[in-house]
Amino acid sequence: MEIQLYLVYISENIKLIGLYGFRHPFTCQILINNGEYSFQTLLLQDNRNTTTTGSNNQVAQVNQFKKYIGGVLKAGFEGVIFDIDGVLEFQGKVYPGAIELLDFLRIRGITLRILSNSTLKSRRSCTAKLRAKGFNIYESEVVTASFATARYLKTLRPKSCWVMLKREGLEEFKDFRHDPENPEYIVMGDYREDFNFQNMNKALELLLKGAKLIVMISELVDNSMGGVELTVGAYGKMLEDATGIKATFIGKPNKYIFKEALKTMDIKRSKILMVGDKIYTDVIGARNVGIQAALVRTGEFRDRDLDCDIEPDYIFSSISEIKQLFS
């Protein structure tokens, strides 16, 4: 979404003219007086102004722009939840303006949370890696899929579990009793090279004997490091199909990981914004818990994502543009 906004002060009124160039170009004039505003819309057809209503598609675009501007004027966000991969950084490189944006928001008293579908990173290691890159982030502000899964598992008070996971993410499960041979719960994260026939067949047999399945994320493939590879959700769904046993999925877009972040924010959900690069995890996940969502056209974003029936509340070309909601 490319929007140019021009503010012109006229006595006590503010005339705000927006030029919107998404699919069907038009201008939208907003008159603001005493905190209230009304819309006057002019559609542009063949480079000529017209007052006709235009096609249904054009009217839909007008309404979408009205919603966007109305959100900018009324936003008043008090908290922002950021995805990491594709939003703050991508393939190990920090996006220009990302560090500065978080500092800008913190100075203004905005509550920050970092929400990642990473299973390999613990809360501690994720925080350390972000801080090493220059982000002023604290461990209490970070929620990873592994951390959220451990918190959910704790509520179940399991007798034993088999945690299929590698690297630092295992730190989150140190307080549980591990029994890969007779687990009450199989907890599936990124098992990397150990997603092999032997272990998958073992998991199949244990599930058929009565074990329950928790899967850290529902995503099927991962493109974050350049190439495409199968990821946790693909293996979890395979076991679901093979056994007929319903798994519990924790990470985005599922509600569990969002609720883990929201419960520490102490802010009305109408005042919280989720920022991500994926419709099917970040935006839908935000919708599932009743918060607004901004889609950034970076990372794994593709233009075809906008054909989805689910629409974000805001679309930005880069992370730094989000500052306009708070300026």
N, C-alpha and C positions, 0 to 999 in steps of 0.2 A: 504494500500500500504506500503510495507516494502522495504526501499531502503537503501543500504549502499554505501556511496560515499568515494572514496579514491583519494586524490590529490597527484600527483607525479610531481615534477618540473623537466623538462628536458631542459636545457639551457633556451632559450627564449620561449619555448613552455610549455604549461601545458597539461599533459595527465590526463584526468578525466575518471576513470573506475567506472561504476555503476553496481551493482548487483541488479537485480529487481526480486522479488519473488511473483508476484501477482497471475497469473494463469498459464502462460507458462514461465518458467525460461529462461533467456538468459543474456548475457552480452552486454553492449553497451559502446563502447570506443569513447570518444569525444576528438578531438584535437583542442586546442585553440591557435590561433596565431594572434597577432595584432588585437584583438577584434573580429575576425571571427572564426567560428568553423564548423567542419564537423563531420559527424557521420560514424563510421565503426562498423557494427553490426555483431556479431557472435551468432547464435542460438545454444542452448545446447539441444541435443537430445540423450537420453540414455547415459548421462554422457560423450558424445564425442562431440568435436567441429566440426561443419560442416558449410560450406559456402552456403548451399542450402537456398532457400528462405523460406522454411517451409510452414506450412498450412496458410490459410487466417487468421485464428484466431491468430496464432502466429505473423504474420505480423502486425495485428491490435494492438497486445500488444507491439510490437517493436515501432510502430508509437506513441502509447500512452506514452511510456517511453521517446521517443524523445521530445514529446510535453512538458512533465513534466520538463525534464532537460533544455530544451530551455527556459521554463518559469522561472526556478530558475536563469538561467544566465542573462536573460533579464528583469526580473521582475521590479525592480526599483520602487516599490510601494511607494506612498507618503501618502496614506490614507488607513485605515482598518476599516471596519464595522463589529462589533461582535454581534452575537446573544447572549442572556444570558443563558436561560435554555438549558442545554445539551452541552454548550460550555464553558462558564465561571463558571457555577455551575450547579448542578442537584439535584433536590429534597432538596433544601436548603443548600447543601454542596458545598463549593468552590473547584474546581479542583486544584490539585497541579500545581504550576507554572503559574496559570492564572493571579494572581496579579502581579507577577514578570514580566510576558510578557508585560502587558500593561505599566508598568513603564519603561521597556526596550525600547519599541517603542516610548514612549513619550520623553525620553531623546534624542532619535535620530531624533526628529522633525517630527515624523509620526503623521498625523492628525487622531484622533480616534472618532468613533461614536459607540453608543450602540443602537441596533435596536431590539425591543421586540414586539411580538404579544400579550403581556399582555394587557387586557382591564381593569382589576380591578385596576391596578396601574396607577397613574398619573405620569407625568414626574418628578415631585418633589419627590413623595414617592418612585419611582423606584431608583432615584439617592441616596436618603437617605439610602435605604436598601443596596445598593451596597457599599456606603461609610462606613456603619457600619460594613461591612464584610472585610474592608481593601482596597477596590479599590479606587484609586485616580481618581475619575470621577467627572465631573461637569455637572450640569443640562443642560447646553447648548449643551452637547454632547449626550444626551439621547433622543430617539424617541420611544414612546410606541404607540400601536395601538390606544389607546384612544386619545392621543395627536394628532396623525396624522389625526384621524377622525374629531376632533374638528377644526383643521386647514382647512381641506377640506370643512367642513360644513360652515365655515365662508365665503368661497368664493361664496357660494350659496345664502348668505343673506336671510336665511329662516325667514318667518314671525313667525313661531312657530315650536316646535318639542317635541316629546316624546322620551326621552333618557332612554332606557331600560338597566340600568347599576347599579352596586353596588360599594360600597367602594370608595377608593380614586380616581378612574377613573372619577367620577362625577365632580371632581374639574375642569376638562378641559372644562366643558360645562356651567360654572357659568354665562357666559355673554350672553347666549341665552334665549329667551322667551320659557318657558316650558308650554305646554298645552297638557296633555295626552288625553284630550277628543276631541280635534279638531286640530291635528298637521298637518303641511304641510309636515314634514318629521318624519318618525319613524327611530330612530337611535338605532341599536341593538348591545349591548355589552354583557358581561357576567351578566345575570340577576339572576343567581344562583337559589334559591328555588322559585323565582317568574316567572320562565319559567313554568307556570302552564296553565291548560285549560282555565281559565278565561282570563288571559292576552294574551295568544296566539290567542284565538278566537276574543278578542277585536282588536288585531293588524290586524287580517284577515279582519274584518269588516271595519276598517279604511282604509286599503289599497284598498279595493273594492270601497270605497267612494272617492278615489282620492289621498290619502296620498302616498308619495314616500318612498322607503325603502333604508336605508344605513346600511350595516352590517360591523362591525369592523374587523372581520377576517373570512376567508373562510374555515378554518380547521373544520372538522366534529367531531373529537374526540381528547381528551387530555390525555396523559400518564405521564405528567411531575411530578405528585405527587405520582406515584406508581401504582394506580389503573387506569382503563380506564373509562372515562366518556364522555358523549356527551358535545360538546362545541358549541360556538356561531354559527359557520357556518352551523351546522346541523339544527338549528332552522330557520336560515335565508333562507336556501335552501328549507325547508319545506314550508315556506310562499311563496317563488317564485313559487313552483310547484302548490300550492293551488290556487294562484291568477292569475298566468300567467304574473305577473309583474316582470320585471327584476330589481334585486337589484344591488347596487353599493358596491363592496367589497373593503376595504381599506388596511388591513394588508397583510403581506407576504403570497403568492408570488406576490401580486398585486402591480402595479407600484406606487400607491399613497404614501405608507409609505416609499418606497425607495427614491422617489423624494424629500420627506420632509427632509430626511437625506442628500441627495446629494446636495441640493441647498445651504447648509451652508458650504460645504467643499471647494469650489473654487479650485477644482483639476480636471484635465482631467480624464474622466471615465476609460481610459485605465490604469491609475495609481492607481486605487482603487480596493481593494480586500474585498470581503464578506466572512466571516467565519461563518459556521453554521453546524448543525448536521443533517439537513433534506434536502433531494434532492428536495422534492415537495414544499417546502416553501423557503428555503434559496438559493439553487442553481438555481432553475428555476426563482425565483424572481430576482436574480442577472443577469441572462441571459436576462430577460425582459427589463432591463434598461442598458444593455451593459457594465457590469462590470464583472471581473473575480471572481471565487468562489473557496473557499477551503472547503472541507468536512472533518469534524473531526469525527473519529469513536468512539464517546462517546454519552452520552445522549440517544436520541431515535433512533440513527443510528442502522440499521440492515444490515447484509451482503447482503440480498436480494435487498437492495436499489441500489446496484451496477448493477443490471440487467436492470435498467431504461435506456431508450434511451438517456437521458440527462446525460452527463458526467461532473463532476467538473474539474476544471483546476488542482487542487491539492487534494490529499488525505493524511491526517495525522492521526496517531494513537492517538495523544494527543494534547492538546492545546499548550503545551510547545514546540513542534516540529516546530511550525510556525516561531520560532526565526531564523531558518536556512535560511529563505528567506531574512533576513535583516542583517545577520552576515557578 
